[in-house]
Amino acid sequence: MNLSFFDQFTSPCLMGIPLILISMLFPTLLLPTQTNRWITNRMSTLQLWLASMVTKQLLLPLNKPGHKWALILISLMIFLMTINLLGLLPYTFTPTTQLSMNMALALPLWLATVLLGLRNQPTTSLAHLLPEGTPTPLIPILIMIETISLMIRPMALGVRLTANLTAGHLLIQLISTTAITLLPIMPTVSILTTTILLLLTILEVAVAMIQAYVFILLLSLYLQENI
């Protein structure tokens, strides 16, 4: 059976049943559970410290009403980061390489921020579609351009996350295939390629965490515009 480089992005199935739901729910098993002890282990302490630090950075530009979104934003960031990192392990599947899943996360949250702005401050939200001091002949054109740029935001969120993770996985598979192919022919070049592969893997670990943070950061910026 011949496999292509893109077969790694196909959702795994067992007896015809897609296993993407299990892939999405499995990271929750790795999160720390609540305990009655005052002193926890180092891993739980590190996770809580990172969550607290990121929460402060995300909520810094937001006012008091925006702080209500802290739980959903941090939970989503931890969820995306865990899935992205687990997807770098061998023989695993990364659900965030699926555009459908990323759009399912981006579209409702973006729509919630827009509806929140239209409900609380409709005049200010609609004023974003037309910059102040615009010449009268350009008003219809600018309104169309701003409306399109507003509507394209959820697509940009989903496509950015999908494209970055997909490109990283493809590069890792291409370089690893090259290293294995060159091993019996040119061992020295193969060792050099393996070194590049290790450096690329470290870079992809950073990209997996950064992309989850950027996804949530952009959502918080959209929220800031509408509160």
Secondary structure as the mmCIF struct_conf table of DSSP 4:
data_model
#
loop_
_struct_conf.conf_type_id
_struct_conf.id
_struct_conf.beg_label_comp_id
_struct_conf.beg_label_asym_id
_struct_conf.beg_label_seq_id
_struct_conf.end_label_comp_id
_struct_conf.end_label_asym_id
_struct_conf.end_label_seq_id
HELX_RH_3T_P HELX_RH_3T_P1 PHE A 5 PHE A 9
BEND BEND1 THR A 10 THR A 10
HELX_LH_PP_P HELX_LH_PP_P1 SER A 11 PRO A 12
STRN STRN1 CYS A 13 LEU A 14
TURN_TY1_P TURN_TY1_P1 MET A 15 GLY A 16
STRN STRN2 ILE A 17 PRO A 18
HELX_RH_AL_P HELX_RH_AL_P1 ILE A 20 LEU A 25
HELX_RH_3T_P HELX_RH_3T_P2 PHE A 26 LEU A 30
BEND BEND2 LEU A 31 LEU A 31
HELX_LH_PP_P HELX_LH_PP_P2 PRO A 32 GLN A 34
BEND BEND3 ASN A 36 ASN A 36
BEND BEND4 TRP A 38 ILE A 39
HELX_RH_AL_P HELX_RH_AL_P2 ARG A 42 LEU A 59
TURN_TY1_P TURN_TY1_P2 LEU A 60 PRO A 61
BEND BEND5 LEU A 62 LEU A 62
HELX_RH_3T_P HELX_RH_3T_P3 LYS A 64 TRP A 69
HELX_RH_AL_P HELX_RH_AL_P3 ALA A 70 LEU A 86
TURN_TY1_P TURN_TY1_P3 GLY A 87 LEU A 88
BEND BEND6 LEU A 89 LEU A 89
TURN_TY1_P TURN_TY1_P4 PRO A 90 TYR A 91
HELX_RH_3T_P HELX_RH_3T_P4 PRO A 95 THR A 97
HELX_RH_AL_P HELX_RH_AL_P4 LEU A 99 ASN A 120
HELX_RH_AL_P HELX_RH_AL_P5 PRO A 122 ALA A 127
TURN_TY1_P TURN_TY1_P5 HIS A 128 LEU A 129
BEND BEND7 LEU A 130 LEU A 130
TURN_TY1_P TURN_TY1_P6 GLU A 132 GLY A 133
HELX_RH_3T_P HELX_RH_3T_P5 THR A 136 LEU A 138
HELX_RH_AL_P HELX_RH_AL_P6 ILE A 139 MET A 151
TURN_TY1_P TURN_TY1_P7 ILE A 152 ILE A 152
HELX_RH_AL_P HELX_RH_AL_P7 ARG A 153 LEU A 182
TURN_TY1_P TURN_TY1_P8 LEU A 183 ILE A 185
HELX_RH_AL_P HELX_RH_AL_P8 PRO A 187 GLU A 225
TURN_TY1_P TURN_TY1_P9 ASN A 226 ASN A 226
#
